[in-house]
Amino acid sequence: MSHVVTLDRVTKAYGEVRALDEVTLAFPRGRFVAVMGPSGSGKTTLLNCAAGLDPPTSGSVVIGGVDLARLSETKRTELRRRHVGFVFQSYNLLPALSVQDNITLPLRLAGLRPDRSWLRELVARVGLGDRLRHRPPELSGGQEQRAAIVRALAARPDVVFADEPTGALDRGSATQVLDLLRELVDELGQTVIMVTHDPVAAARAHQTLIMVDGKVVGLLHAPSADDLAARLARLDGEPRMTSKGVPQ
Ligand SMILES: Nc1ncnc2c1ncn2[C@@H]1O[C@H](COP(=O)(O)OP(=O)(O)OP(=O)(O)O)[C@@H](O)[C@H]1O
């Protein structure tokens, strides 16, 4: 199986705090992976380093075969625009632009031509065909997040990183967004890496990584929401594992 993003002994230190502590990981292509763990365990830092938003203190990150440390800041930005999509809890759509213009903005910034038939397919899948001329403040939260997902996928990225994509949604809209993310992986072969606090959300992924104190302490394959909730509740007092899965 090929891997779309790999991290090799990645450490991210903020002063004394090791937000990531020698993390070695490979994210498989065409899979939906969730990242869970207590507050402050390093989930967002993992996402930011794996996406090339934040350079690690040490160790290497490779996206689509390219070692990010070898790129200048400008080249890293270019690589992100072409190969990485982002979805955030707060949608981050520009309120003054139409949905259509929001969706194509990253492409235009990257100097890429929109692939009209791909965008039509995405818009139809997320059910926003009749909302393209609206502005984000005229949409529901679920519709805004679905527009943000189309924007993330517009350039056919190698990988989409989602940080709490359902954190601001009611359960019904969250379910729609999670169904959509899973469908994009299963039917269109996309790769999605999602940070979440919600075991129900993580249970929609193929695999869930568990983080504690900047380390990956577990990898669960297709766990149920109940399994995940129980695992998270038990975290305190568990033996720590190294990033290679070996107990310390
Ligand atoms: N820019 C920063 N400066 C200093 N410390 C930081 C910075 N970013 C993160 N940290 C610290 O790194 C650790 C991991 O933070 P991170 O945000 O990655 O955790 P998280 O698991 O995403 O937390 P949460 O679930 O609360 O969002 C925390 O101790 C945090 O205080």
The ligand as an SDF file (V2000), in Angstrom:
LIG
                    3D

 31 33  0  0  0  0  0  0  0  0999 V2000
    2.2230   27.8730   19.3220 N   0  0  0  0  0  0  0  0  0  0  0  0
    2.4020   27.2570   20.4900 C   0  0  0  0  0  0  0  0  0  0  0  0
    3.1970   27.7930   21.4400 N   0  0  0  0  0  0  0  0  0  0  0  0
    3.4070   27.1540   22.6110 C   0  0  0  0  0  0  0  0  0  0  0  0
    2.8680   25.9580   22.9310 N   0  0  0  0  0  0  0  0  0  0  0  0
    2.0660   25.3800   22.0310 C   0  0  0  0  0  0  0  0  0  0  0  0
    1.7890   25.9890   20.7710 C   0  0  0  0  0  0  0  0  0  0  0  0
    0.9550   25.1550   20.0650 N   0  0  0  0  0  0  0  0  0  0  0  0
    0.7170   24.0970   20.8610 C   0  0  0  0  0  0  0  0  0  0  0  0
    1.3860   24.2250   22.0410 N   0  0  0  0  0  0  0  0  0  0  0  0
    1.3790   23.2400   23.1330 C   0  0  0  0  0  0  0  0  0  0  0  0
    1.6330   21.9770   22.5660 O   0  0  0  0  0  0  0  0  0  0  0  0
    0.8160   20.9730   23.1870 C   0  0  0  0  0  0  0  0  0  0  0  0
   -0.0310   20.2830   22.1340 C   0  0  0  0  0  0  0  0  0  0  0  0
   -0.9700   21.2260   21.6080 O   0  0  0  0  0  0  0  0  0  0  0  0
   -2.0350   20.8350   20.4950 P   0  0  0  0  0  0  0  0  0  0  0  0
   -2.8360   22.0630   20.2010 O   0  0  0  0  0  0  0  0  0  0  0  0
   -1.3490   20.1730   19.3760 O   0  0  0  0  0  0  0  0  0  0  0  0
   -2.9420   19.7720   21.2660 O   0  0  0  0  0  0  0  0  0  0  0  0
   -4.3700   19.1680   20.8670 P   0  0  0  0  0  0  0  0  0  0  0  0
   -4.3160   17.7130   21.1900 O   0  0  0  0  0  0  0  0  0  0  0  0
   -4.7290   19.5620   19.4900 O   0  0  0  0  0  0  0  0  0  0  0  0
   -5.3050   19.9360   21.9120 O   0  0  0  0  0  0  0  0  0  0  0  0
   -6.8650   20.3000   21.8250 P   0  0  0  0  0  0  0  0  0  0  0  0
   -7.5960   18.9820   21.7730 O   0  0  0  0  0  0  0  0  0  0  0  0
   -7.1230   21.0230   23.1140 O   0  0  0  0  0  0  0  0  0  0  0  0
   -7.0760   21.1490   20.6100 O   0  0  0  0  0  0  0  0  0  0  0  0
    0.0110   21.6900   24.2720 C   0  0  0  0  0  0  0  0  0  0  0  0
    0.7200   21.5630   25.4950 O   0  0  0  0  0  0  0  0  0  0  0  0
    0.0220   23.1270   23.8030 C   0  0  0  0  0  0  0  0  0  0  0  0
   -0.1080   24.0160   24.9030 O   0  0  0  0  0  0  0  0  0  0  0  0
  1  2  1  0
  2  3  1  0
  2  7  2  0
  3  4  2  0
  4  5  1  0
  5  6  2  0
  6  7  1  0
  6 10  1  0
  7  8  1  0
  8  9  2  0
  9 10  1  0
 10 11  1  0
 11 12  1  0
 11 30  1  0
 12 13  1  0
 13 14  1  0
 13 28  1  0
 14 15  1  0
 15 16  1  0
 16 17  2  0
 16 18  1  0
 16 19  1  0
 19 20  1  0
 20 21  2  0
 20 22  1  0
 20 23  1  0
 23 24  1  0
 24 25  2  0
 24 26  1  0
 24 27  1  0
 28 29  1  0
 28 30  1  0
 30 31  1  0
M  END
$$$$
